Amino acid sequence: MTFDMVVFYLIFRNRKNTDADLIKFFSSLDILEKRITKQAMHKNIRKLNSNVFRYLFQQFALLFYSSGLNLNYHDYILLGEDGTFLEIPYDIYNINFFGIWENQHVHDMFDIKKIVSKSSGLYDITNGLFVDFTLKQATYSELPLAFEHLYRTRRFYKDKKVIYLADRYYGSAELISFLDYLGYNYCIRGKSYFYKKQISQMKSNDEFITVTIDDRWLKRFSFSPEATEYRIKQPKLKIRVVKRNYIFFDKYGKKHIQEMTYFTNLSKDEFEKREIEELYSKRWDIEVAYKILKTQLELERNVSRNVEVIQSCIYAKILFFNMTGILRKNINHDLMNHSKHIKKPAEKDNSVVFDFRYWSVNITQLINCFMDNNILKAIIERNKKDIIKKIYQILKACEKLKVPIRPNRHNERWGRIVPSGYYYRFTLDGRNFPKVKTIKGVMRTTKP
């Protein structure tokens, strides 16, 4: 096994056990007779430094952005930042490495039943790839991870127009100051107590506020010396605050109104209030990315309890996601720009009306197609013509991989009779894999 083969084995690993992975890998390369044992493979994997994949993240992103194939949103690249928790195999060394998340039930290492890692990624929403990803201890804060990602990736976006999208917890004055220093635009959902005094003086739902960053405030800047120097020279922090009311009904039919607040530095001439709301909704794609990683790609399925191997497995899966993510975005871009006309006869007369229906690629089928067309052999052999040929084959098959985007498709799925319980090990939410309960001898789905 060469170094390259070990790396690609981890990236393209997609079977349920190591033996099946080895058979798939060596048969894809037409060298099944040279297949090694799983003990030998695990020995090779343990020799691999997980920082190799961190390096590959950067090289992959640099190569992609230099190709000129990247998509954009109104001439901007949208970058989303968010974190998640990943389950780690139980082991005493993993407890020491990833730490303890103390709460009312966990006071020391002997109370731990499940080990988790705080993970965070900087995700290119417009092109569908993680440009950086980090695994840290369970108690690690998401804010310093955001600074790490911005520092490591700022060379990718030199002379490019960028909009940074993030959820609550990312609206700190230091992070916004650092984004101003980098020349990035941003759209961040704000907490109710952020800049409360300045926001209370607003006379409309869309206007700029000015926050003076004094010495007392600067003492709280902990992660970026550039942000501190920038605010010393320009102590006036100007933020555009956009408010909207979100109306929803609970399960009892009671109406609720929640005020949503967004912080941005985009001008009103370029993005109106409604466009800011639409822009922030694009951030949801990073949540979709985490869902794909945890369900379709089984990000939490590891081949070893070794810390270094665990990190290598996770980073390798994300690299594979980047390959398919770029294809997903390009296919969706083509499908959304070519809506399909569906003829429908009118009810009252014989006239014909047209209903525009949009389509999206089925990510599960895309992943299977990417695996099954044996692009792995072309990559290892460095056969550029064959790689391009196989990618074009996938793009041509997009008509067979698409599913319609239907309005109101998130219907309730509770109370439905199911033949058996769901056996998936890695579940994400109640909508996809709802809990079941036996009621009067019949198994029905229940709310999470």
FENKA-V537202 format. One record per residue. N is the residue number from 1. SS is DSSP state (@ for helix, = for strand, . for the rest). PHI is phi as a letter, one per 40 degrees, with the letter a starting at -180 (* if undefined). OMEGA is omega in whole degrees, 0 to 359 (NA if undefined). Layout:
n = [N;N]
ss = [SS;SS]
phi = [PHI;PHI]
omega = [OMEGA;OMEGA]
//
This chain:
n = [1;2;3;4;5;6;7;8;9;10;11;12;13;14;15;16;17;18;19;20;21;22;23;24;25;26;27;28;29;30;31;32;33;34;35;36;37;38;39;40;41;42;43;44;45;46;47;48;49;50;51;52;53;54;55;56;57;58;59;60;61;62;63;64;65;66;67;68;69;70;71;72;73;74;75;76;77;78;79;80;81;82;83;84;85;86;87;88;89;90;91;92;93;94;95;96;97;98;99;100;101;102;103;104;105;106;107;108;109;110;111;112;113;114;115;116;117;118;119;120;121;122;123;124;125;126;127;128;129;130;131;132;133;134;135;136;137;138;139;140;141;142;143;144;145;146;147;148;149;150;151;152;153;154;155;156;157;158;159;160;161;162;163;164;165;166;167;168;169;170;171;172;173;174;175;176;177;178;179;180;181;182;183;184;185;186;187;188;189;190;191;192;193;194;195;196;197;198;199;200;201;202;203;204;205;206;207;208;209;210;211;212;213;214;215;216;217;218;219;220;221;222;223;224;225;226;227;228;229;230;231;232;233;234;235;236;237;238;239;240;241;242;243;244;245;246;247;248;249;250;251;252;253;254;255;256;257;258;259;260;261;262;263;264;265;266;267;268;269;270;271;272;273;274;275;276;277;278;279;280;281;282;283;284;285;286;287;288;289;290;291;292;293;294;295;296;297;298;299;300;301;302;303;304;305;306;307;308;309;310;311;312;313;314;315;316;317;318;319;320;321;322;323;324;325;326;327;328;329;330;331;332;333;334;335;336;337;338;339;340;341;342;343;344;345;346;347;348;349;350;351;352;353;354;355;356;357;358;359;360;361;362;363;364;365;366;367;368;369;370;371;372;373;374;375;376;377;378;379;380;381;382;383;384;385;386;387;388;389;390;391;392;393;394;395;396;397;398;399;400;401;402;403;404;405;406;407;408;409;410;411;412;413;414;415;416;417;418;419;420;421;422;423;424;425;426;427;428;429;430;431;432;433;434;435;436;437;438;439;440;441;442;443;444;445;446;447;448]
ss = [.;.;@;@;@;@;@;@;@;@;@;.;.;.;.;.;.;@;@;@;@;@;@;@;@;@;@;@;.;.;.;@;@;@;.;.;.;@;@;@;@;@;@;@;@;@;.;.;.;.;@;@;@;@;@;@;@;@;@;@;@;@;@;@;@;@;@;.;.;.;.;.;=;.;.;=;=;=;=;=;=;=;=;=;=;=;=;=;.;.;.;@;@;@;@;@;@;@;.;.;.;.;.;.;.;.;.;.;@;@;@;.;.;.;=;=;=;=;=;=;=;=;=;=;.;.;.;.;=;=;=;=;=;=;=;=;.;.;.;.;.;@;@;@;@;@;@;@;@;@;@;@;@;@;@;@;@;.;.;.;.;=;=;=;=;=;.;.;.;.;.;.;@;@;@;@;@;@;@;@;@;@;.;.;=;=;=;=;=;.;.;.;.;.;.;@;@;@;@;@;.;.;.;.;.;=;=;=;=;=;=;=;.;.;@;@;@;@;.;.;.;.;.;.;@;@;@;@;@;@;@;@;@;.;.;=;=;=;=;=;=;=;=;=;=;=;=;=;=;.;.;.;.;.;=;=;=;=;=;=;=;=;=;=;.;.;.;.;.;.;.;.;@;@;@;@;@;@;@;@;@;.;.;@;@;@;@;@;@;@;@;@;@;@;.;.;.;.;.;.;.;.;.;.;.;.;@;@;@;@;@;@;@;@;@;@;@;@;@;@;@;@;@;@;@;@;@;@;@;@;@;@;@;@;@;@;.;.;.;=;=;=;=;=;=;.;.;.;.;.;.;=;=;=;=;=;=;=;=;=;=;.;@;@;@;@;@;@;@;@;@;@;.;.;@;@;@;@;@;@;.;.;.;@;@;@;@;@;@;@;@;@;@;@;@;@;.;@;@;@;@;=;=;=;=;.;.;.;.;.;.;.;.;.;.;.;=;.;.;.;.;.;.;.;.;.;.;.;.;.;.;.;.;.;=;=;=;=;=;.;.;=;=;=;=;=;.;.]
phi = [*;c;d;c;c;c;c;c;c;c;c;c;c;a;c;c;a;c;d;c;c;c;c;c;c;c;c;c;c;g;b;d;c;c;d;c;c;c;c;c;c;c;c;c;c;c;c;c;c;c;c;d;c;c;c;c;d;c;c;c;c;c;c;c;c;c;c;g;c;c;c;a;b;f;g;b;c;c;b;b;b;a;b;a;b;b;c;b;d;c;a;c;c;c;c;c;c;c;g;b;c;c;a;c;b;b;b;a;c;c;c;c;b;a;c;b;b;c;b;a;a;b;b;c;c;c;b;g;b;c;c;a;a;b;b;b;c;c;c;c;c;c;c;c;c;c;c;d;c;c;c;c;b;c;c;c;b;c;g;b;c;b;b;c;b;a;c;d;g;b;c;c;c;c;c;c;c;c;c;c;c;c;g;c;c;a;a;b;c;b;c;c;c;c;f;c;c;c;c;c;c;c;b;a;c;a;a;c;b;b;b;c;c;c;c;c;c;c;c;c;c;b;b;a;c;c;c;c;c;c;c;c;c;b;c;c;c;b;b;c;b;b;b;a;b;b;b;a;b;c;c;c;g;c;c;b;b;b;c;b;b;b;b;a;b;c;c;c;c;c;b;c;d;c;c;c;c;c;c;c;c;c;c;c;c;c;c;c;c;c;c;c;c;c;b;c;c;f;c;c;c;b;b;a;c;c;d;c;c;d;c;c;c;c;c;c;c;c;c;c;d;c;c;c;c;c;c;d;c;c;c;c;c;c;c;c;c;b;c;c;c;b;c;b;c;c;c;c;a;c;c;b;b;b;b;c;b;b;b;b;c;c;c;c;c;c;c;c;c;c;c;c;c;f;c;d;c;c;c;c;c;f;c;c;c;c;c;c;c;c;c;c;c;c;c;c;c;c;c;c;b;c;b;c;c;c;c;f;c;c;c;c;b;c;g;c;c;b;c;a;c;c;b;c;c;b;b;b;a;c;c;c;b;c;c;b;a;c;b;f;g;b;c;b;c;b;c;c]
omega = [176;179;181;182;178;179;182;175;180;181;185;178;183;178;187;178;186;180;179;178;181;178;179;184;184;176;177;180;181;178;183;181;179;181;180;179;179;176;178;178;179;177;177;181;181;177;186;176;182;178;175;181;175;177;180;174;183;181;178;180;179;180;182;183;178;181;182;182;185;176;177;180;185;180;179;167;180;178;178;179;176;181;178;175;177;178;183;178;184;179;182;179;178;176;179;184;185;173;184;174;185;174;184;181;183;181;177;186;181;178;186;174;182;179;179;177;172;182;180;181;171;193;175;186;184;185;171;178;173;178;175;181;186;172;180;177;185;184;184;181;181;184;177;175;178;178;178;181;181;178;185;187;187;179;179;190;176;181;176;178;188;169;182;182;180;179;177;184;180;184;181;180;180;180;178;178;179;176;175;179;180;183;179;165;182;172;188;176;185;172;185;183;176;178;187;182;182;182;180;180;179;179;178;181;180;178;180;171;179;180;179;180;182;182;179;179;181;179;180;176;189;192;186;175;178;178;179;180;180;181;175;179;181;186;180;179;180;182;172;182;180;179;172;178;179;184;177;181;179;185;178;180;181;183;178;177;180;180;178;182;179;175;180;173;176;183;178;179;183;181;176;183;181;179;176;179;178;179;181;180;178;181;183;183;177;174;176;179;178;178;179;181;185;183;183;184;177;184;184;177;184;181;184;174;181;184;183;179;178;180;179;180;182;180;180;178;181;175;176;177;179;180;180;180;178;177;180;181;180;178;179;178;179;181;181;179;178;180;183;178;179;181;177;177;178;185;189;181;184;180;182;176;182;177;180;178;180;187;176;181;174;189;179;179;178;179;179;179;179;179;191;181;172;175;181;182;180;180;181;178;180;180;186;181;181;177;180;180;182;177;177;176;178;180;179;181;185;178;180;182;188;174;182;172;186;175;178;184;180;179;179;181;183;178;180;180;178;183;182;178;180;186;181;179;185;179;185;182;182;182;183;182;185;176;181;181;179;181;180;176;181;180;181;177;179;179;181;NA]
//
